Amino acid sequence: MRIVRAFSGLLGAAFVVFAAGSAAQAQTLTVGPSARVCQLTGQTDWATGAATNAQTISRDGLIGIDLGFPVEADGGKLYFLFGDADPPNHPPNTLPGVPPDDAMGVTTRTQAPDKTTCLDMTLLGGGRRSFGHPVVTLKITQGSYNVPTGGAFVNDLIYGFFWAGHCAVSDPYGPNPTTPLVLPAAGPTCIETAASNSLGHSVLAYAQPSTPLQFTQVAGPPSITYLPGSPMPKGFNYVTAGDPMPRRRGVDYKRGYETPIPVFGVSRYRMSIPYLAMAPRATFGDVKTWTFYAGVDAMGGPQWVSYAQWQAGQGGANWTPPAGAELWANSPNSYSLSGDERCVGEHQASWNPDLGVWLMLYTCGGWQVEARTAAEPWGPWSKPKQLLSAVNTPSLFCTLFWNKVVGLNTCPGKVSQQVAGLSFGYFYAPFVMSRYTEPLPAPSPGARSEKIYWLLSTWDPYQVTVMQSTLTVTP
């Protein structure tokens, strides 16, 4: 496979340069305190007993939900893409994976979240003890364990990535970096077909700001239902979009091409290291115009391949990514399910101008939120730092989430919000809300500090919580 160093004209005459010499001096990330701010969803704050600002049960009939990937849009609106509502309100006698049961929230708040008013968020189509669902046409599976995973506002459209074709209960599988799209053996919970399997697939769709709940696939054969529609890149099964690239001095940006948008994806949910694509703004909805990171060259600069080259892989019966496609080298991690850093599922990468770095958050195992930084979306990415750890901070049990494990805790005065047998609490889906980031005084010469506000989902209570943390980068 021929590897190309540049975008081969895909960015037109914009002359956007991703040069080998753009990598910044090595920097060190120091993580300061993290604290819970407020519970974004639900009726009553599980930790404090106070009423939530959103009051989603009495207003919208929503007991619990997770995710909430933030998408900045025009008009000062910040959207949240939520997944798998409780109760799902599926029609009788329908398959759990089919009906839409996700939700979207919105706020125009610009001041930092606080314990009383939180984010002043409302649910779209809500307020009458019901709420609206984001619905994708052509139809895809949008029920249990089929959720929106990320999004971006590009060219006056709300784009969403939707994880579809995923079994409500998957069969066990582990990391497979060589041929990551090989399905596990069919088991008692999933028949492992192209239409429904344990890996799922991603669909890219867009909505007009005037009708934000009505999404349309960017492409797809109209005669196929419940099968992959848009030709998303192989291995990009659980997908997010980062912030647009920061502008660079001396670069001639043409309207529509300007700075591209990084797109991150993993092939095996919570069993992978992310891949990276760069999407031109002018053709964001056409994945065939994207270019894909394929490792570094002899000079340490990024190497890129076209969509066709990426799809072709390395040959053989099963698709294999380029040898350097994973954004960082694997390393041991005793807290993850796989025992290493191939543990990324829900993830987000955001540009932090106060720190001058890209920040990626994800969970590695259910009790660890990890953070990495990089000067560029393709890296080199730092080693992981713990942003939040219930292992090292046992007080998070019973104050952030419940975990009914014998000998671990009983959370006196609190009760589980899950059905019997599912109260194995953990947390996941850490997403920074960049509009609320606050610069802080530097602790030393040359250092940069900031406070970030971010979302965290907890399983028991099944809610989304707003967190805050302090970060410092030093040369």
N, C-alpha and C positions, 0 to 999 in steps of 0.2 A: 504494500500500500504506500503510495507516495504521500509523504507528509509535507504540508506547506507551512511556511513560517508566518505568512500574513493572511489577511482575509480575502486575498485573491480577487479584489475588486468588488466584493459583496457589499462593502460600505460605500461604493460609488466613489465620487470625488471628494469625499469628506476629509480624506487624509488623516483619519484617526489612527494614531500610532500606538502599538503596544510593544514598546522597545525592551530589549534585554536589559538596558541600563536603567530602567525605571524602578527596579527593585530598591526600596529604601534601606537605610542602615538597619541592622538587626535591632529589634526593640523588645523590651520585656513587659509583659502584662502582669500587673499586680491587682488582685481582686480584693476589694474592701468589703465592708458589711453588706449583707443582703437582708431585706426586711419585707414583710408582708404589709401592703398598703390597704387593700380593700377587696371584697369579693364582688366581682363584676356581675355575675349572674345568680339566679335563684331568688328566693324571697327573704330568707334570714341568713345572715352571716354565720356560717357553721362554727367559726372560732370564737366570735364575740357574742353571738346571740342578738346583735342589733339588726334592724331592718336594712336590707340593701337598698341602694338608690334605684336600681333597675326594677325591683319588684316584679320579676318576670312571671311569677305564678299568678298573682291577682290580676295583673294587666294582660298577660299574654298566654296564660295557661302552660307556661314552660317551667318544668320542675328543675331540669338540669341539662347541661350540654358541655361540649369541650371545644378545643382548638381556638378559633377566633383570629386567623391570620389577618394582620392589619394591611389595608390597602389605602394609600393616600390618593385622593381624587380632587378634582376642581371644586371650587365653591367652598373650600375649607372643610370638606367632608372627609372623615376617616371611617372607612368601612371595615367590618370584621366578618370574616368568613368562618362561621361555626359549623360543627358537624354533629350528626347523630343526636337528635333531640330526645329528651325523656319528658313526657311520653312520646313515642314515635307517631302515635295516631295513624298507624297503617290501616288501610281498609281491611275488612275481614277476608280471610282466605287468600291473602296475597303473600308472595315470597318475601322474606324479610329484607332481601337486598334490593328489591325493585322500587318501592315508592320513595319519593323524595321526603326526607325528614331532617334536612339541614336548615340552617337559618342564617340571616345576615343582620348585623347590627350597624348602627351609624352614630357618630357624634360629630359635633363641630367645636367641641371644647378645645381650647388652646392652653389653658393653665394646667399646671401639674395635677395629677390625681391626688385626692385626699381621702381620708377615712369616711367622710360623711357623704360627699357627692360623687365620689369615685370618678367615673368618666362621663357622667350625664348621658349614658348610652340608651338608645331605644332600639327595639327590633323592627325591621321593616315589615310592614303589613300587620303589625301587632296593635295591641291596645283594646281588643275586644275579647279577651281570654282566648285568643288565637293569634297565630303569626304566620307570615308568608315563608315559603320555601324557595330558594334558588332552584330553578328548573332548567334543565339543559335539553335543547332540541338540536339535533336528532336525539331520541331518547337514549339514555344510558342508565345503568343501575345506580341508584342514589339512595338506597336504604341503608341498613345496618352495615357498618364498616366500609361504606363507600361514601367518601367525604371530599369536600374541597380542601386542597392542601396548600394553596398559595395563590397569589394574584399580583397584578400590576395595573396601573392606570396609564395607558399608552394611546396616543392619537385620539384622545377624547372618548376612549372606550374603556370599560372595566373588563379586564381579562381575568379569567379564573382557571386554575388547573384543578381538575376533578379526578380523584382516584376512583376508578370504576372496575367492574368485573372481578371484585374481590369477594371471596367467600365470607359469609358472616362469621364463621369460625374456621380458621385456616388449619391446614395440616402442619405438623412440625417441620421446620426446615432450618438450615444453618447457613453461614456465609458460603459463597461460591464465587470468588473473584474471577476465576478463569472463564467459566461459562455461567454467568449469573442468571440467565433467563431459563435455565433448565428447571422444570417444575418438580416439586417433591412427588413421591409416589402417592397415588390416590389413597385416601384414608377414610375413616368413618365420618368425617365432617365436610369433605370437599371432594368432588369428583374430578377435579383438576383438568378441566377442558379449556379451550381457548377463550370461551365466553365467560367462564367463572372458575377462578383458581386462587391459590394461596398467595400469588404475587400481585395480581391485579395489573392494571395498566392505567396510563394517564390520558386524559382528554383535555384539550385546550378549547375554551369557549369564550365568547365575549358578550357583554350586555351594554346597552345604551344607558347613560346616566339617568335618562327619563324613565326607564323601566329596569331598574337594577336587579330585579329578581328573574328576569327573562334572558337566559343565556342561549347562545346559538353556537354550535360547533363551528370551528374555523374551516373544517373540511370534512368530508365523509360521504360514503355511498348512501344515498337516501333509502335504498331498499333493505339495509341491514339494521336490525334492532338488537340491542344488548350485546353488540360486538364493538371492538375498537373502531372508532370513526376517524378522527383526525390522526394523521400519520406522525404521531409523536416519536421522537428519537428512541431507538432501542436503549434499554437500561434506564431511561428516565420514567420510572414507574410512579414514584412519589416525588412531586416536583414543587419547587418554590421559585420565585423571582426575587432578585436582590434589587437594591436601589440602582438608578441609572449611574453610570460611571461619572465621577467628577470631571469637570472640564479642565483642560490643560492649557497652559500658556503656549502661544505660538502655533496652535493647531487651528486650521481653517475648517470650521464646522459648517456644513451645509444644512439648511433647514430640512428636517425630516430624518437626516442621518445623525447629526450631532453626536451624542455619546450613546453607545449601545447599553443594553440591559443584560446583566449576567443572569443566567438561569441555572439553577442547581437541581440535581436529581439523584436519587438512589434507585438501584435496581431491586434490592431485596429489603423490604421494610424492617428497620431496626437490625439489619444484618449486613450493612454496607458502609463504604466510604464514598462520599459524593463525587459525581462527575460535574463538569461545567460546560455550558454552552454560552456563546455571546450572541445576542439577538439584536440586529439593527432595529432602531425604533420604527423606521419607515415601513418595515416589513415584519414587524414583530409577530403577526399572526400567521406568517408563512414560515414554518419550521425548516423548510428546504433552503432558506437563506441564512440559517444560523451556521456558525462555525463552532468547532468542538475542541476542547483542550485535550492534547494527546501527549503531555509530558514536556520535558525541557530538552533543549538542544545542548551542544557542546559548550556554548557560551552562557548557558544558564537561562536563556530566554524561553518564552513559551512557544510550543509548536501547535499548529492548528490543522484540523482536517475538515473537509467539507461534509455536508449532510450525507451525500452519497458514500463517501469514504467511511464515515462513522457507521452507517447502516450496514456496509459490507463487512465490517469487523476484520478479523484476522484469518478468515477462512474456516473451513471445517463444517461439520454438520450443525453445530450450535454456535450462536453469536458469541464472540469474544471481543472485549473492548481493546483499544490500543494499550500497550504495555504500561504506559505512564499516565493513563487516564484518571486514576484515583488521585484526589487532590493532596493527600498526604500518605506517608508510609504507615503501615500498620504497626501497632505496638501493643503489648499486653495491658489488659485492664481487668482486674479481678472482679470488678463490680458489674460488668456487662454480662448479658446472657451468653455471649459467644466467648467470653474471656479475653477479648481484645477490643481494638478500636473500630472494628467493623460492626458498629452498633447504631449507626445513624438511621433514624426514621424521620419523625417530625424535626424540621430544622429551619433555620433562617439565617441569612447573611445580610447585614446592613452596613452602610457606609457611615462612619462616625467622624465628622469633620473636626470635632474638638480634639479627638485623639489622633486624627490623621491616619486611621487604619480601617480595614474591613473587620467586622466582628461577626463570627459565626457562633450561634448557640444551638445546642442539641442536648438530648439526654443520652447517657450511656448507662444502661440499666435504669431501673425505675426510681432510684433514690439519688441520682447524681445529675446535675446540670453542668455541662462542660462548655468552656469558651475557648475559642482560638482566634488569633488575629493574623492579618496579612496586609502587606502594602498594596497588593493587587488581588483581584478575585481568584487568580490562578495560583497565588502564593508567592513565595513559600509560606505555608501556614505554620504558625507556632505550635509547639506542643500544647496539649490541653491543660487548662487550669480549671479547677472546680469553682463554679460560680455559686452552687448550692449543693449541699450534701447532707442528707439525713443520717448518713453513717457517721460523719464527723460532727454533726449537730443534732443529737438525739432529741432536743427540745422541739424539733419540727414535727415529730410525732405528737399528735393531739393538739397542736397549734396550727399546723398547715394542712394535715391530712390524717386520716384514721387508717390503721392497719391492724386488723384483728388477728394477730399471730400469737399463739400461745407463748408466754414467757417474754414477749416483747413489750406490750403495753395494753392497757384496757381503756384508756381515755375516760377517766371518771367524769360523769356528768354529760358525756357526749354519746350520741348514738350513730350507728352506721346509716348511711343513705343508700346503700346498695342492697340488692336482694341477698338472701341467705346464701352463703358460699362464695360470694364475690367481694367480700370486704377485705381484699388483699391490697390495701391502698398503696399508691405510688403517684409520681408526678411526671409530666411530660409536656411537650409542645411549648418551649420557651420562645417567645416572639417579642422583639424590641419594638416599641412605638417611638419612632425617631423624633416625632414632633415635640415630645416632652423631654428630650435629652437636655441636661443642664450642665454647662461648663463649671468646673470647680477650681479654686485656687490650686496652683501647682505646688506639690509638697517639696520640690527641689528644682534647681536650675535644669532646664531642658526637659523636664517632665511635663506631662499633660494629664489632667484628671477630669472626670465627668461623672454625673449621676445619670443612670439610665432607668427608665420605667419599662417594664416588660410584663407580658402575659404568661401565665403558667396554668396548665390544666391539671387538676387532681382527680384521681379515681378514688372516690370516697373521701370527701364529698365529690360528686360528679358535677363540678363547677369550674369556672375560670376565675382566677385570682390575679390581681394586679400586684406586682412586686417592684421593688426598687433596689438598686445596687450601685456601688461606687467602683470605678475602674481607673487605673492609672497606667500610663505607658511611659517608660523611661528608655532613653537610648542606651 
